[in-house]
Amino acid sequence: MNRFKKWAEHEYSRKQRMIAVIFGSFIFWIVIPFFIIVSSFYIDQWFQFPKFRYGLINLLIGLMFMVAGWLFANWTVKVQFSIGREPRYL
């Protein structure tokens, strides 16, 4: 536990925090969505689910979720970058 406390008390530079934000963005905006898309294709085939294609409505619903997710992701990055640098303890 002391090891974690020392790690949490460390003040990271702006450059270190920016690198962490860029790395996290790459993971959450590229790697995880790619994994979800690829794995869902194989899971659908494995369970033999029917294809869900209804044209324009799929595009609109998908865009709505993408915009909401993008706004939430940007908000969390801002919070982590600005407020996350201050150590807070219970």
C-alpha positions in Angstrom: 0.0 0.0 0.0 2.9 2.4 0.7 4.2 1.8 -2.8 0.8 2.9 -4.3 0.7 5.9 -2.0 4.2 7.1 -3.1 3.1 6.6 -6.8 -0.1 8.6 -6.2 1.8 11.4 -4.5 4.2 11.9 -7.4 3.6 15.1 -9.3 3.9 14.5 -13.1 5.1 17.1 -15.5 2.9 18.5 -18.2 4.8 16.6 -20.8 4.3 13.3 -19.0 0.6 14.0 -18.6 0.3 14.9 -22.3 2.0 11.6 -23.3 -0.4 9.7 -21.0 -3.4 11.5 -22.6 -2.2 10.7 -26.1 -1.5 7.0 -25.3 -4.9 6.7 -23.6 -6.7 8.4 -26.5 -5.1 5.9 -28.9 -6.2 3.0 -26.8 -9.8 4.2 -26.2 -10.5 5.7 -29.6 -8.7 3.3 -31.9 -7.7 -0.1 -30.3 -10.9 -0.8 -28.3 -13.4 0.2 -31.0 -11.4 -1.9 -33.5 -11.5 -4.9 -31.2 -15.3 -4.4 -30.6 -16.0 -4.2 -34.3 -13.9 -7.2 -35.3 -14.9 -9.4 -32.3 -18.7 -8.6 -32.8 -18.5 -9.8 -36.4 -17.1 -13.2 -35.3 -19.4 -13.5 -32.3 -22.4 -12.8 -34.6 -21.3 -15.6 -36.9 -20.6 -18.0 -34.1 -24.1 -17.5 -32.6 -25.6 -17.3 -36.1 -27.4 -14.0 -35.3 -29.2 -12.4 -38.3 -27.7 -9.3 -39.8 -29.2 -6.0 -38.6 -29.4 -3.8 -41.6 -32.1 -1.2 -41.8 -30.3 1.4 -44.0 -30.3 5.1 -42.9 -31.7 4.5 -39.4 -28.5 2.5 -38.5 -26.4 5.3 -39.7 -28.3 7.9 -37.7 -28.3 5.9 -34.5 -24.6 5.0 -34.9 -23.7 8.7 -35.5 -25.8 9.8 -32.4 -23.9 7.3 -30.2 -20.6 8.3 -31.7 -21.1 12.0 -31.1 -22.3 11.3 -27.5 -19.3 9.1 -26.9 -16.9 11.6 -28.4 -18.2 14.4 -26.2 -17.9 12.2 -23.1 -14.4 11.1 -24.1 -13.2 14.7 -24.6 -14.7 15.7 -21.3 -13.0 12.9 -19.4 -9.6 13.7 -21.1 -10.0 17.4 -20.0 -10.8 16.4 -16.4 -8.0 13.9 -16.2 -5.5 16.4 -17.7 -6.5 19.4 -15.6 -7.9 18.1 -12.3 -6.3 14.7 -12.3 -2.8 16.1 -11.5 -3.8 17.0 -8.0 -3.5 14.1 -5.6 -6.6 13.5 -3.6 -6.9 11.2 -0.6 -9.8 9.8 1.3 
